[in-house]
Amino acid sequence: MIYHIVTGDMAAAPLKEAIAAEESMAGAIVVIKDVLSVGPLQKEEGQKFSELRSAFWQQVTINEKSPVLVDDLERLLETGNELSKNENDKIWIWAAPWPADMCTYHWVLQYLGKYIGRLYILNIAGLPFLDENGKVFFPKSLSEILPKELVKARRLARLVTPAELEVDGDEWKKLVRDNAGIRTLEGGKRLLSKSEEHYDSQLISFASHQYQKAQRIANQAITRYNIPTGDSYLGWRLRKMAEMGKLELQGDISKALKDFEVKLPGDGTNAQYALPL
């Protein structure tokens, strides 16, 4: 049996179809739903990692009716227990060239690295695939790949080497020590720690002295600058910048981005704002 570890429900959908179509890929999908490329990683004394991450996403989403529960670690440990029961079981970590995917890879090694020899990685970075029209493209997410192409990609599975385990395991420890707000992918499997304000200037460059939907601002920034955080995180940054007086908001900021609007302070009559390049 293979335990397929993948980041996000969207990426898991085509993988589920691929597994159903190919007997040699039979197994279970373990979806890591947390976006580990943003938010704190260093827990306080007595605090569980899942509690740290749940608290962070609760702050980001402001969802009082449905408290956020991040339980990826608990499910990962359950997977480890199953691996201990059957020495023939394997782990395949699917990774796209995206910060969240690579953070998942480094994080998983901390808990499943002891199964070296049964631990595989499928890294699609820089590899061509065919889209539904038969044209070659280079995906940034597994969710972009057709199930039949993922079946072909199974041949890319390779064992994580002991040397990789040592080096990449240290990479996660460094990220935890940095405990920065954002982690960016700098090519290969290398991640860099950045402050939580890293994308603020790009967000604010789309603001004007007229109110605009927060969703529009976030979408423009994601499209123009290829920001990999997701819009929930960017909405949180818009609210944070408003608290600092860099923006003004109106509407219900406790709801989704479509429910509130954003503008630069004042009416712009005598203001001078240098928009970032």
C-alpha positions as CSV (number, residue, x, y, z in Angstrom):
1,M,0.0,0.0,0.0
2,I,1.1,3.5,-0.8
3,Y,0.4,6.6,1.4
4,H,0.2,9.5,-1.0
5,I,1.0,12.8,0.8
6,V,-0.3,15.9,-1.1
7,T,-0.8,19.5,-0.2
8,G,-4.3,20.8,-0.5
9,D,-7.7,19.4,-1.5
10,M,-7.5,20.8,-5.0
11,A,-4.3,18.9,-5.7
12,A,-5.8,15.7,-4.2
13,A,-8.8,15.6,-6.6
14,P,-6.9,14.6,-9.8
15,L,-4.6,12.4,-7.8
16,K,-7.6,10.5,-6.5
17,E,-8.7,9.8,-10.0
18,A,-5.2,8.7,-11.1
19,I,-5.0,6.3,-8.2
20,A,-8.4,4.8,-9.1
21,A,-7.2,4.3,-12.7
22,E,-3.9,2.7,-12.0
23,E,-3.6,-0.4,-9.8
24,S,0.1,0.1,-9.1
25,M,-0.7,3.4,-7.3
26,A,-3.3,1.9,-5.0
27,G,-3.3,3.4,-1.5
28,A,-4.6,6.2,0.6
29,I,-4.3,10.0,0.1
30,V,-3.1,12.0,3.1
31,V,-4.0,15.6,2.4
32,I,-2.0,18.3,4.2
33,K,-4.5,21.2,4.3
34,D,-2.4,23.7,6.2
35,V,-0.4,26.2,4.1
36,L,2.9,25.9,5.9
37,S,4.5,28.6,3.8
38,V,2.8,31.3,5.9
39,G,2.5,31.9,9.6
40,P,4.5,31.0,12.7
41,L,6.2,27.7,13.1
42,Q,7.8,28.0,16.5
43,K,5.5,26.8,19.3
44,E,5.6,28.0,22.8
45,E,6.4,25.8,25.8
46,G,3.6,23.4,26.4
47,Q,1.9,24.3,23.1
48,K,1.1,21.7,20.4
49,F,2.1,22.5,16.8
50,S,-1.5,22.0,15.7
51,E,-2.7,24.5,18.4
52,L,-0.2,27.0,17.1
53,R,-1.3,26.6,13.5
54,S,-5.0,26.6,14.4
55,A,-4.6,29.9,16.4
56,F,-2.9,31.5,13.4
57,W,-5.6,30.6,10.9
58,Q,-8.3,31.5,13.3
59,Q,-6.7,35.0,13.4
60,V,-6.5,35.1,9.6
61,T,-10.0,34.0,8.8
62,I,-11.9,35.6,11.8
63,N,-14.3,32.7,11.8
64,E,-16.1,32.8,15.1
65,K,-18.9,30.4,14.2
66,S,-16.7,27.6,13.0
67,P,-13.4,27.5,14.9
68,V,-10.4,26.6,12.8
69,L,-9.0,23.2,13.5
70,V,-5.6,22.2,12.0
71,D,-5.1,18.5,12.6
72,D,-2.5,17.6,9.9
73,L,0.1,16.5,12.4
74,E,-2.3,14.1,14.1
75,R,-3.2,12.5,10.8
76,L,0.4,12.3,9.8
77,L,1.2,10.5,13.1
78,E,-1.6,8.1,12.4
79,T,0.0,7.4,9.0
80,G,3.3,6.7,10.8
81,N,1.5,4.2,13.1
82,E,0.1,2.3,10.1
83,L,3.5,2.3,8.4
84,S,5.0,0.7,11.6
85,K,2.5,-2.2,11.3
86,N,3.3,-3.1,7.7
87,E,6.9,-2.9,6.5
88,N,5.7,-3.2,2.9
89,D,3.8,0.1,3.0
90,K,5.4,3.1,1.3
91,I,5.1,6.9,1.3
92,W,5.0,9.0,-1.8
93,I,5.3,12.8,-1.2
94,W,3.9,14.7,-4.2
95,A,5.6,18.1,-4.6
96,A,4.9,20.9,-7.1
97,P,7.2,24.0,-7.5
98,W,5.2,25.9,-4.9
99,P,6.3,27.1,-1.4
100,A,3.5,25.3,0.4
101,D,4.3,22.0,-1.3
102,M,8.0,22.2,-0.5
103,C,7.2,23.2,3.1
104,T,5.1,20.1,3.4
105,Y,8.0,18.0,2.1
106,H,10.5,19.3,4.6
107,W,7.9,19.1,7.5
108,V,6.9,15.5,6.7
109,L,10.5,14.4,6.9
110,Q,10.6,15.4,10.6
111,Y,8.0,12.7,11.3
112,L,8.3,10.1,8.6
113,G,12.0,10.3,7.9
114,K,12.6,7.2,10.0
115,Y,11.0,5.2,7.2
116,I,14.0,5.9,4.9
117,G,14.0,3.2,2.2
118,R,10.3,3.4,2.0
119,L,10.0,7.1,1.5
120,Y,9.7,8.5,-2.0
121,I,9.4,12.0,-3.5
122,L,7.7,12.9,-6.8
123,N,8.9,16.4,-7.6
124,I,7.3,17.8,-10.8
125,A,9.3,21.1,-10.8
126,G,10.4,22.0,-14.3
127,L,8.8,19.0,-15.9
128,P,6.5,19.1,-18.9
129,F,3.0,17.7,-19.0
130,L,0.2,17.7,-21.5
131,D,-3.0,19.7,-21.0
132,E,-6.5,18.7,-22.2
133,N,-5.7,20.1,-25.6
134,G,-2.5,18.0,-25.9
135,K,-0.3,21.1,-25.5
136,V,2.9,21.0,-23.4
137,F,2.9,23.1,-20.2
138,F,4.8,23.3,-17.0
139,P,2.4,23.1,-14.0
140,K,2.9,24.9,-10.7
141,S,0.3,22.8,-8.9
142,L,-0.8,19.2,-9.1
143,S,-4.3,20.5,-9.4
144,E,-3.4,21.6,-13.0
145,I,-2.4,18.1,-14.1
146,L,-4.8,15.7,-15.8
147,P,-5.3,12.4,-13.9
148,K,-3.9,10.4,-16.9
149,E,-0.8,12.6,-16.8
150,L,-0.4,11.9,-13.1
151,V,-0.6,8.2,-13.8
152,K,2.4,8.7,-16.1
153,A,4.2,10.7,-13.5
154,R,4.2,7.7,-11.1
155,R,7.5,6.8,-12.9
156,L,9.1,9.9,-11.4
157,A,8.9,8.4,-7.8
158,R,12.3,8.1,-6.4
159,L,13.6,7.2,-3.0
160,V,14.7,10.0,-0.7
161,T,18.4,9.3,0.0
162,P,19.9,9.4,3.5
163,A,22.0,12.4,2.5
164,E,18.8,14.3,1.4
165,L,17.1,13.3,4.7
166,E,19.9,14.9,6.7
167,V,20.2,18.1,4.6
168,D,16.5,18.6,4.1
169,G,15.7,17.8,7.7
170,D,18.0,20.6,8.8
171,E,16.2,22.9,6.4
172,W,13.0,22.6,8.3
173,K,14.8,23.2,11.6
174,K,16.3,26.4,10.2
175,L,12.8,27.6,9.1
176,V,11.5,27.0,12.6
177,R,14.3,28.9,14.2
178,D,13.7,31.8,11.8
179,N,10.0,31.7,12.6
180,A,9.2,34.2,9.9
181,G,5.8,35.1,8.6
182,I,6.4,33.9,5.0
183,R,8.6,31.3,3.3
184,T,9.4,31.6,-0.4
185,L,10.7,29.0,-2.8
186,E,14.0,30.0,-4.3
187,G,14.4,27.1,-6.7
188,G,14.9,23.4,-6.2
189,K,13.9,22.6,-2.6
190,R,15.4,25.8,-1.1
191,L,13.2,28.0,1.0
192,L,13.9,31.5,2.3
193,S,12.3,33.1,5.3
194,K,10.6,36.5,4.8
195,S,8.7,38.9,7.0
196,E,4.9,38.8,7.1
197,E,4.9,42.2,5.3
198,H,6.7,40.7,2.3
199,Y,3.8,41.2,-0.1
200,D,2.3,44.3,1.5
201,S,3.8,46.8,-1.0
202,Q,2.5,44.7,-3.9
203,L,-1.0,44.7,-2.4
204,I,-1.0,48.4,-1.7
205,S,0.2,49.2,-5.3
206,F,-3.4,48.3,-6.5
207,A,-5.1,50.5,-4.0
208,S,-6.4,54.0,-4.9
209,H,-8.3,56.8,-3.1
210,Q,-11.5,55.2,-4.2
211,Y,-12.9,52.2,-2.4
212,Q,-12.5,48.9,-4.2
213,K,-13.5,45.4,-3.2
214,A,-10.8,43.7,-1.1
215,Q,-11.2,40.6,-3.3
216,R,-10.3,42.6,-6.4
217,I,-7.2,44.0,-4.8
218,A,-6.1,40.5,-3.7
219,N,-6.9,38.9,-7.1
220,Q,-4.9,41.6,-9.0
221,A,-1.9,41.1,-6.7
222,I,-2.0,37.3,-7.1
223,T,-2.3,37.5,-10.8
224,R,0.3,40.3,-11.4
225,Y,3.0,39.1,-9.0
226,N,2.2,35.4,-8.8
227,I,1.8,35.6,-5.0
228,P,1.5,32.0,-3.6
229,T,-0.1,32.7,-0.2
230,G,-3.8,32.5,-1.2
231,D,-6.3,35.3,-0.8
232,S,-7.2,34.6,2.8
233,Y,-3.7,35.5,3.9
234,L,-3.7,38.6,1.7
235,G,-7.1,39.7,3.2
236,W,-5.5,39.4,6.7
237,R,-2.6,41.6,5.5
238,L,-5.1,44.2,4.2
239,R,-6.7,44.3,7.6
240,K,-3.3,44.6,9.3
241,M,-2.3,47.5,7.1
242,A,-5.5,49.2,8.0
243,E,-4.7,48.9,11.7
244,M,-1.3,50.6,10.9
245,G,-3.1,53.5,9.1
246,K,-1.8,52.5,5.7
247,L,-5.3,51.7,4.3
248,E,-8.9,52.5,5.1
249,L,-11.6,49.8,5.1
250,Q,-15.3,49.8,5.0
251,G,-17.8,46.9,5.2
252,D,-17.8,43.8,7.3
253,I,-14.1,42.9,7.7
254,S,-15.0,39.8,9.8
255,K,-16.3,38.1,6.6
256,A,-14.9,37.2,3.2
257,L,-12.9,39.6,1.0
258,K,-16.0,40.3,-1.1
259,D,-17.7,41.8,2.0
260,F,-15.4,44.7,2.6
261,E,-13.6,47.5,0.6
262,V,-10.2,49.1,0.6
263,K,-8.7,52.5,-0.2
264,L,-5.7,54.6,0.5
265,P,-6.1,57.1,3.4
266,G,-7.6,60.5,2.7
267,D,-9.1,61.7,-0.6
268,G,-5.8,62.1,-2.4
269,T,-6.1,65.9,-2.9
270,N,-2.7,66.8,-1.4
271,A,-1.3,63.3,-0.8
272,Q,1.7,61.9,-2.4
273,Y,2.1,58.2,-2.5
274,A,5.0,56.5,-4.2
275,L,3.7,53.2,-5.6
276,P,6.3,50.4,-5.4
277,L,7.9,49.3,-8.7
